[in-house]
Amino acid sequence: MSGPNLSGLYHMVSQENMDAYLAALDINFALRKVVCMLKPSKQIEHDPGTGHMRIKTMTTFKNFDMDFHLGQEFTEDLGPVDGRKCQTTVDWQADKLVCVQRGEKEGRGWTHWLEGNILHLEMRVQDVVARQIYKKAE
């Protein structure tokens, strides 16, 4: 099953509960404040034929690059985020792209989905959920 093609450039328009999410990842107070002020952009490259995806999250502070094949577990280096590594699998659940990150923190992962030109991102760790909304660049 392949979901919608998410390819494109998206700019963040809003976020909620980010500080609590970062605190649950044990990110220090000063860094949380910086991250909460950032307005990231996401460049998504998606090849539905091969199941290959690349999600680049770009900020003025730090960039994060995720390169993977759908349904194949890989070791993800979250050093730029919180210094951890985890076993990550990303795959479709209906029309939502769901990431499960197995490691030190329980219930860690995220979900992306599109509604028109709006890209939703829900990030989870333990019982904390943060949300970001991105708008596709024209």
URPEVEN-V932299 format. One record per residue. RES is the residue in three letters. PHI is phi in whole degrees, 0 to 359 (NA if undefined). D_LAST is the distance of its C-alpha to the last C-alpha in whole Angstrom. Layout:
BEGIN
<<RES & PHI & D_LAST> <RES & PHI & D_LAST>>
END
This chain:
BEGIN
<<MET & NA & 28> <SER & 241 & 24> <GLY & 274 & 22> <PRO & 293 & 18> <ASN & 282 & 16> <LEU & 269 & 14> <SER & 308 & 13> <GLY & 149 & 9> <LEU & 251 & 9> <TYR & 233 & 9> <HIS & 242 & 11> <MET & 294 & 14> <VAL & 246 & 14> <SER & 198 & 18> <GLN & 208 & 21> <GLU & 218 & 24> <ASN & 66 & 28> <MET & 294 & 27> <ASP & 299 & 30> <ALA & 295 & 32> <TYR & 297 & 30> <LEU & 295 & 31> <ALA & 298 & 34> <ALA & 294 & 35> <LEU & 270 & 34> <ASP & 66 & 37> <ILE & 283 & 34> <ASN & 292 & 36> <PHE & 305 & 36> <ALA & 298 & 34> <LEU & 293 & 32> <ARG & 301 & 31> <LYS & 298 & 30> <VAL & 296 & 28> <VAL & 299 & 26> <CYS & 292 & 25> <MET & 270 & 24> <LEU & 289 & 21> <LYS & 239 & 18> <PRO & 292 & 17> <SER & 244 & 13> <LYS & 237 & 14> <GLN & 250 & 13> <ILE & 248 & 14> <GLU & 246 & 16> <HIS & 224 & 18> <ASP & 252 & 20> <PRO & 301 & 22> <GLY & 295 & 24> <THR & 256 & 26> <GLY & 77 & 25> <HIS & 274 & 24> <MET & 224 & 21> <ARG & 222 & 20> <ILE & 240 & 18> <LYS & 255 & 18> <THR & 256 & 18> <MET & 242 & 18> <THR & 223 & 19> <THR & 288 & 21> <PHE & 265 & 24> <LYS & 202 & 24> <ASN & 250 & 22> <PHE & 226 & 23> <ASP & 242 & 22> <MET & 238 & 23> <ASP & 235 & 24> <PHE & 201 & 26> <HIS & 247 & 27> <LEU & 303 & 27> <GLY & 79 & 30> <GLN & 250 & 32> <GLU & 292 & 33> <PHE & 215 & 33> <THR & 275 & 34> <GLU & 257 & 31> <ASP & 268 & 32> <LEU & 266 & 30> <GLY & 312 & 32> <PRO & 296 & 29> <VAL & 267 & 29> <ASP & 219 & 32> <GLY & 80 & 35> <ARG & 255 & 35> <LYS & 242 & 35> <CYS & 211 & 35> <GLN & 268 & 35> <THR & 240 & 31> <THR & 229 & 30> <VAL & 238 & 27> <ASP & 202 & 27> <TRP & 279 & 25> <GLN & 235 & 27> <ALA & 58 & 26> <ASP & 256 & 22> <LYS & 247 & 22> <LEU & 270 & 22> <VAL & 244 & 25> <CYS & 247 & 27> <VAL & 244 & 30> <GLN & 245 & 32> <ARG & 266 & 36> <GLY & 184 & 37> <GLU & 297 & 39> <LYS & 259 & 37> <GLU & 287 & 37> <GLY & 64 & 35> <ARG & 270 & 32> <GLY & 164 & 29> <TRP & 206 & 25> <THR & 224 & 23> <HIS & 246 & 19> <TRP & 207 & 18> <LEU & 254 & 15> <GLU & 229 & 15> <GLY & 65 & 12> <ASN & 258 & 9> <ILE & 254 & 12> <LEU & 259 & 13> <HIS & 261 & 17> <LEU & 226 & 19> <GLU & 244 & 23> <MET & 250 & 25> <ARG & 233 & 29> <VAL & 206 & 32> <GLN & 51 & 36> <ASP & 254 & 35> <VAL & 257 & 33> <VAL & 235 & 29> <ALA & 244 & 26> <ARG & 231 & 23> <GLN & 229 & 19> <ILE & 238 & 16> <TYR & 238 & 12> <LYS & 247 & 9> <LYS & 292 & 6> <ALA & 290 & 4> <GLU & 282 & 0>>
END
